[in-house]
Amino acid sequence: MAEKSKKVVLVVDDEASILRYVGATLRKEGFEVVTAENGEIALRLAEESNPSLIILDIVMPGLNGFEVCRRVREWNSVPIIMLSARGSEPDKVRCLNLGADDYITKPFGTAELVARVNAVLRRTEKAPVLAVSVYTGDGLTINFNSHIVTLQGREVDLTALEYNLLQELALNAGKVLTHTHLLQKIWGPEYAEEKVYLHEYIHRLRRKIEPDENSPRYIEAVRGVGYRLRPADLTPENR
């Protein structure tokens, strides 16, 4: 049984050598590692082991990584890093659309793996309490203390990363935030050029909060520059 102080990482790959390599690397970093050699086992362990992170290979016999990611996202917002021997943008886009948080291309080194794992865990943690407590605008409300987002009074289910991105836009409502600023602020300095991540997460947010994502009411794109959230009321914590 894992120690309470350790975060559990579920590693899924049909190659035993990858399971050994990733497992040994993460154990040295203080993680508890659980492994699965196929998608069916992965789905069972995703429920039983309550992992803090899943590292999931795409190409596997039976249930592939795309399908496992889709099924996990039906009930769990645990961060997911996809592994693939192909680094094409369409594959990245597909993974992000399915709800993955990051994408690593094989082969990868120890330093890259550890950096990506720590970055994903860091950015999916709850944000600290802020001096400003509530954003309200045109039916959209964001409570920065409870991290609850409502649209026309109905709660919107966001992942931690989706929430962090929306919060950054809301705290700067009315201001244009550049692609680079958002990528560095939400994903980290090493993601400054990964515009596909930002575009796909904006798309995911729009699907969840926009009445018509093709004609956005809340999140406006400024071509070639970045994004801004429509101006609204920001309520101080002690008001």
N, C-alpha and C positions, 0 to 999 in steps of 0.2 A: 504494500500500500504506500502511495506517495506521501512524502512528508508535507505537512500543511504549508510550510514555508516555500516549497518548490512549485513553480509553474509547470503544468503538464503540457507537453507537446506531442501530438499524434502525428507520426510520420507514415505516409502511405506510398509504397512503391513496390512494383513486382520484382525489382532487382534487389537481391539480397545484399549485394555490395553497397548499394546506395543506402539501404536501411542501416547497415553497420557503420558506414562513414558518417552519415548525418546523425545517427544515434550517439556515436562516440563523441562527435564534435559538440553536440548540445549538452551531453552529460558533463563534459569538462567545464561548460559554462554554468553549471548548477541547475539545469533543467531535469525534470523527470520525463523520460521518453517512453512512449508507448508506440509499438509498430504494428502495421498491418500490410500484408502482401497483396491484398486485392480490395476492390471496392465494397464487396459485401461485408467483409470483416471491418472495414473502415467505418461503415455506417453504424455497425453495432457498437464499436469502441467509441465513436463520437458521442454516443449517448451514455455509455457506461463509465467512461473515464473523465467526462466533463473537462475536456482540454481547454487550455488558455489560447492555444494556437493549433492549426492543422497545416501540415506541409504535405501537399497532395500532387502526386505525379499525374500527368494527363493521360499518357498512353499506357493502358493496362488491359489485360484480357478481361472479358466479362464487362462489368460496369467500369467505364473509363472515368477519368478525373472530372470531365465536364459534367457527367451525370451525377457523380457523387457530390460535387459542389452544389449543383442545382437542388438535390434532395436535402442536403444539410441546410441550405438557406430557407427551406420551407418551414423550419422550426427553430433554427439556431443562428445567432449573429456572430458566432466565434470567428476571429480573424482566420483567413485562409490564404496561404501562399502556394501558388501553383508552380510545378516543375515541368519543364519541357525541353526536349532536345532542339526544338525549333524556336527561333526568336522573332518570328514574323509578327507584324503589327496586327493582322487579323486575328491571330491566336490570342494576343494580349487583350484585344477588344472583346473577344468572345468571353474570355475568363472574367474580365471586369464586369461585363454585362450580366454574367451569371452570379455575381456577388463576391468574387475573389477580391482580396485586398492588395495582392502583389503577385509578381511573376518573376521567376528566376530561370535563366536559360542554362541547360547543361552543356558542357561541364562547368562547375563553379568551384571556387576555392573556399577554404575555411573562413577567411576574413569576410568575404562577401556574404556567405550564409549567415554568420553571426550578426553582421551589420544589418542585414535585411530583417532577421528575426527580431532583433532589439528595436529596430525602427517601427516595425508593424505593431509590436506590443506597446511601444511608447505612444504612438499616435492614436491607438484605439482605447487608451485609458481615459477615464472620465476627466474632463477639464476641471480646473479649480474653480471655486466660487468667485464670482466677479463683483465689482462694485456696482455695475449696472445689472439689474435683475431680470428685466422683461423687455422684449421687442414686440410691438404690436403694430400691424399694418394691413389694412384691407382684408381682415379675416384670418390673417396668419399671425399666430402668437408663439413666441419662443421664450420659455422660462429658463434662464441661464443657470439657476440654482438647482432646479429639479431635472433639467435637461429634457423637459417635456415640450414637444412641439404639437400645436393643434391648428387645424385648418377648419374654419367655420364651426368651431366647437368640437370637432372630431380629432382624436389623437392620431398623429402620424407616426408610424413605426419606422424609425431610422436606425441604421447601424451607427456605431460610435464614430466611425470615420465620416459618414454622411453628416452626422450631427456637428462634428468639429468644423467641417467645411461650411455648413450653413451658419454656424455661430460666428465664424470669422467674417463672413459676408454681412451678417446682421450687425455686428459690433461696428462695422464701417459702412452702415447703410447709406446709400446715396453716393458713395465714393467708388471710383473704379479701382479695383485691385488687379494688378497685373498677373499674368500667368505665372511668372517667376515668383512673385510674392506668395501666391497661394500655394504653389508647389513646395516652396521652401518652408513656409509656415506650417502646413498641414502634413506633408510627407517627409520633409527634411531636406537639408542642403544637397544631398546626393541625388535628389530627384528633380533638380531645377529644369532639366531639359525634357522630362517625361510628360509632355503635354497630353499624350493619350490618356494618362491617368486622370488628369483634371477634366478633360472633355467628357470622359465616360461617367465620372462621378457627378458632374453637373447634369448630365443627361438623366442619371438615376434620381437625383433630387427633383428635377423637373417632372419626372413621371409621378412622383409622390405628392408634390405640392401644387403643381400648376393645373388649373382647370383644362387648359389646352397647351400641351408642351410645345406645340409648333408655333404658338403665339404667346410667349411667356408673359405673365403678369408680374411676377416677382423677380426672377433672376434674368437680368438683361446682359447679353453679350455685346462687348465693344470690340468690333472686328480688329484682329491683330494686336489687341492690347490685353484684354482680360474680361472680368465680369463685375457687375455691381448688383446689389439688392436694392429694391425701391426704397426710398426714404420712408421712415416711420417713426413712431414714438419709442424712445428708449427711456425706461423708468429706472431711476436710481434705486439701489437696494433699500435705502432707509427712507424713501419718500413716503 
